[in-house]
Structure formats: structure tokens, C-alpha cells
Amino acid sequence: MPDKPAPDASRRSEKSRRAIYAAALALVAETGYPKTTIEAIAARAGVGKQTIYRWWPSKADVLMEAFLDLGEQAAARQEGARADRQPDGIPDTGDLAADLKTVLRATVDALFDPAFEAPARALAAEGLVNDQVGRQYVAKLLQPQLELYVHRLRSAQDTGAVRPDIDPRIALELFVSPLAQRWLQRTAPVSYEYTDTLVDYALHGLAPR
């Protein structure tokens, strides 16, 4: 009898990791963050509880890593679909308004992607009352995205499209923060027209010229 090949431990671990990611995202969408437990994630993923604790110290770490992985997969698909996309994720065509509108429209699509929306809402809401989740949400997810806007606005300053005395970190909040608030609180509809208007208002101001 020929010897059977030994099981590939790395492949088995990756399969388990993917199952845990999927279970964590599904549970937080279905039951919310407070009711999602390590035990429930393990049962849903078909792994032992100790398998999860071997890789992550808490459910917050599991969920955040799963969510970040979800975003990376979406970005990879988008990268493959768009040959003109810049490596840093923000286009720089020389037209700042058009570039910001393009990015914000893509953000609207992501915010209402069924796979993304429920866990994103759960983690964002939990981050407001849970310091650990809030710190991770900002450091691992929000801040890297904001830095992309800072980089693009600084590029616009270099070309004279934005005043040199503007603080890019404050300026980006003129269009990013209203979108996030409207999406999270559902105070009004979110659309391409809305995000285009945010960019127009932010770049051209409200005062008559």
C-alpha cells in the first residue's frame, strides 16, 4: 500500500481561519456585537474554542481582523476591475473634485454592500461605547483610510488646487464625516448626488463669490 500524504497543516489552518472570519461576520450581523461570543463563533465555524484563542486574544480581535480581511478582498476585486486605479487607492488625475467624487461614490457602494454594511454598522456602533473596539476601529480601519485623503489633499496643495494654509486632516472631514454620520444614523438617504454635493460644498465653500 502506498503511503498516504501527510495532511497539510497550513492549508487546514487557512481553511479554519476563513471559516472563523465568515462565522464572526455573520454572527455580528445577525445578533450584534454584544451577543456575539467566542463560543458562538467557534460553533458556527466548526472549530474548537481553543483554536480561536490560539490565534486571537478576544472576540474584538477576531471581528476586526475578519472585517479588515473583508475590506482587503473587496479592494482586491476592485483593483482587478479597474485598470486606472492608483496604487494608494485614491485616483490623482489632476482634477481634485472629480477624484474625490469618484472615491466617495465607491465608498457609497461599499457602505451598502450587504456583506459589508451589517458588520460595519455593528463595529462602528460598538466602538462608540467600547474603548477597545473603538481604538482598534480607528487605528486599523479608519485612520489608514483617512491618510489616503490627507495624501491626496497634500498633492492638491502642491499643484495649487488647495490653499497651502489648509490642514488636510481637518479639510477631509468636510465630506467624509457628514457621509459617515448620515450612513450610521440613517438621518437621510445616501446617494451619489449627495456625496457629489458634499465635495462641491467643501471645495467651493458656501459664501457668495
C-alpha positions as CSV (number, residue, x, y, z in Angstrom):
1,M,0.0,0.0,0.0
2,P,1.5,3.4,-0.9
3,D,1.9,5.8,2.0
4,K,-0.8,8.5,2.2
5,P,0.5,12.1,2.1
6,A,0.6,13.8,5.4
7,P,-2.2,16.4,5.9
8,D,-1.2,20.0,5.0
9,A,-1.4,21.8,8.4
10,S,-1.1,25.3,6.8
11,R,-3.9,24.6,4.4
12,R,-6.1,23.2,7.2
13,S,-5.3,26.3,9.3
14,E,-6.2,28.7,6.5
15,K,-9.5,26.9,5.9
16,S,-10.3,27.2,9.6
17,R,-9.3,30.8,9.7
18,R,-11.6,31.6,6.7
19,A,-14.4,29.7,8.4
20,I,-13.9,31.8,11.6
21,Y,-13.9,35.0,9.7
22,A,-17.1,34.1,8.0
23,A,-18.7,33.0,11.2
24,A,-17.7,36.1,13.1
25,L,-19.0,38.5,10.4
26,A,-22.3,36.6,10.1
27,L,-22.9,36.5,13.8
28,V,-22.2,40.1,14.4
29,A,-24.6,41.0,11.6
30,E,-27.3,38.7,12.9
31,T,-27.1,39.3,16.6
32,G,-24.9,42.4,17.1
33,Y,-21.6,42.7,18.8
34,P,-22.6,42.2,22.5
35,K,-24.3,38.9,21.8
36,T,-21.5,37.5,19.6
37,T,-19.3,35.2,21.6
38,I,-16.1,33.2,21.0
39,E,-18.2,30.1,21.8
40,A,-20.8,31.0,19.1
41,I,-18.1,31.8,16.6
42,A,-16.4,28.5,17.2
43,A,-19.6,26.6,16.9
44,R,-20.6,28.4,13.7
45,A,-17.2,27.8,12.2
46,G,-17.0,24.2,13.2
47,V,-13.7,24.6,15.2
48,G,-12.8,24.3,18.8
49,K,-12.9,27.3,21.1
50,Q,-9.2,26.9,21.8
51,T,-8.4,27.2,18.1
52,I,-9.7,30.7,18.2
53,Y,-7.9,31.6,21.4
54,R,-4.7,30.3,20.0
55,W,-4.9,32.9,17.2
56,W,-6.7,35.8,18.8
57,P,-6.9,37.1,22.4
58,S,-10.5,38.3,22.2
59,K,-13.6,38.5,20.1
60,A,-12.8,42.1,19.3
61,D,-9.6,41.0,17.6
62,V,-11.4,38.2,15.7
63,L,-14.0,40.6,14.4
64,M,-11.7,43.4,13.5
65,E,-9.3,41.0,11.6
66,A,-12.3,39.4,9.8
67,F,-13.6,42.9,8.9
68,L,-10.2,44.1,7.6
69,D,-9.8,40.9,5.6
70,L,-13.3,41.6,4.1
71,G,-12.2,45.1,3.1
72,E,-8.9,43.7,1.6
73,Q,-10.8,41.2,-0.5
74,A,-13.2,43.9,-1.8
75,A,-10.3,46.2,-2.6
76,A,-8.5,43.4,-4.5
77,R,-11.6,42.8,-6.6
78,Q,-12.0,46.5,-7.3
79,E,-8.3,46.8,-8.2
80,G,-8.7,44.0,-10.7
81,A,-11.8,45.5,-12.2
82,R,-10.3,49.0,-12.7
83,A,-7.0,49.3,-14.6
84,D,-6.8,53.1,-14.0
85,R,-6.9,52.8,-10.2
86,Q,-3.9,54.3,-8.4
87,P,-1.8,52.1,-6.1
88,D,-2.7,54.1,-3.0
89,G,-6.4,53.7,-3.6
90,I,-7.1,57.3,-4.4
91,P,-7.0,58.5,-8.0
92,D,-4.9,61.5,-8.9
93,T,-6.0,62.7,-12.3
94,G,-5.2,66.3,-11.7
95,D,-8.9,67.1,-11.1
96,L,-9.4,67.1,-7.3
97,A,-13.2,67.4,-7.4
98,A,-13.6,64.5,-9.9
99,D,-11.2,62.3,-7.9
100,L,-12.9,62.9,-4.6
101,K,-16.3,62.3,-6.2
102,T,-15.0,59.0,-7.6
103,V,-13.8,57.8,-4.3
104,L,-16.9,58.8,-2.4
105,R,-19.1,57.1,-4.9
106,A,-17.1,54.0,-4.4
107,T,-17.5,54.4,-0.7
108,V,-21.3,54.6,-1.0
109,D,-21.2,51.3,-2.9
110,A,-19.1,49.7,-0.2
111,L,-21.3,51.1,2.6
112,F,-24.4,49.5,1.2
113,D,-22.8,46.2,0.1
114,P,-24.8,43.6,2.1
115,A,-21.6,41.7,3.1
116,F,-20.1,44.9,4.5
117,E,-22.9,47.0,5.8
118,A,-24.1,45.0,8.8
119,P,-20.7,44.2,10.4
120,A,-19.6,47.7,9.6
121,R,-22.6,49.2,11.5
122,A,-22.1,46.8,14.4
123,L,-18.5,47.6,14.8
124,A,-18.9,51.3,14.4
125,A,-21.7,51.5,16.9
126,E,-19.9,49.3,19.4
127,G,-16.8,51.4,19.0
128,L,-18.7,54.4,20.5
129,V,-19.3,52.6,23.8
130,N,-16.4,50.0,23.9
131,D,-13.0,51.6,24.1
132,Q,-11.1,48.6,23.0
133,V,-13.2,48.2,19.8
134,G,-13.2,52.0,19.3
135,R,-9.4,52.2,19.4
136,Q,-9.0,49.2,17.0
137,Y,-11.6,50.6,14.7
138,V,-9.8,53.9,14.4
139,A,-6.2,52.6,14.3
140,K,-6.7,49.6,12.0
141,L,-9.6,50.7,9.7
142,L,-10.4,54.4,9.9
143,Q,-7.1,56.1,10.2
144,P,-5.4,54.3,7.2
145,Q,-8.3,55.4,5.0
146,L,-8.2,59.0,6.2
147,E,-4.4,59.1,5.5
148,L,-5.2,58.4,1.8
149,Y,-7.3,61.6,1.7
150,V,-4.6,63.5,3.5
151,H,-2.1,62.4,0.9
152,R,-4.4,63.4,-2.0
153,L,-5.2,66.8,-0.5
154,R,-1.5,67.5,0.1
155,S,-0.8,66.6,-3.6
156,A,-3.5,69.1,-4.5
157,Q,-1.7,71.7,-2.3
158,D,1.5,71.0,-4.2
159,T,-0.3,71.8,-7.5
160,G,-2.1,74.9,-6.2
161,A,-5.5,73.3,-6.3
162,V,-5.9,73.8,-2.5
163,R,-4.7,76.7,-0.4
164,P,-1.3,75.9,1.3
165,D,-2.6,77.0,4.8
166,I,-5.3,74.4,4.8
167,D,-4.9,71.5,7.2
168,P,-5.8,68.4,5.1
169,R,-6.8,66.4,8.2
170,I,-9.5,68.9,9.0
171,A,-10.4,69.6,5.4
172,L,-11.2,65.9,4.7
173,E,-13.8,65.9,7.5
174,L,-15.9,68.3,5.4
175,F,-17.0,65.5,3.2
176,V,-16.1,62.3,5.0
177,S,-17.7,63.0,8.4
178,P,-21.2,64.0,7.0
179,L,-21.3,60.9,4.9
180,A,-20.3,58.6,7.8
181,Q,-22.9,60.3,10.1
182,R,-25.7,60.1,7.6
183,W,-25.0,56.4,6.9
184,L,-24.6,55.4,10.5
185,Q,-27.6,57.3,11.9
186,R,-29.8,56.9,8.8
187,T,-30.9,60.5,9.1
188,A,-31.5,60.9,5.3
189,P,-30.8,59.0,2.1
190,V,-27.2,58.5,0.9
191,S,-26.6,58.7,-2.8
192,Y,-24.0,59.7,-5.4
193,E,-25.7,63.0,-5.7
194,Y,-25.3,63.6,-2.0
195,T,-21.6,62.8,-2.0
196,D,-21.0,64.9,-5.1
197,T,-22.7,67.8,-3.4
198,L,-20.5,67.3,-0.3
199,V,-17.4,67.7,-2.5
200,D,-18.8,70.8,-4.2
201,Y,-19.7,72.4,-0.9
202,A,-16.3,71.5,0.7
203,L,-14.2,72.7,-2.2
204,H,-16.1,75.8,-3.2
205,G,-17.5,77.0,0.1
206,L,-20.8,78.5,1.0
207,A,-20.1,82.2,0.7
208,P,-21.1,84.0,-2.5
209,R,-18.2,84.8,-4.9
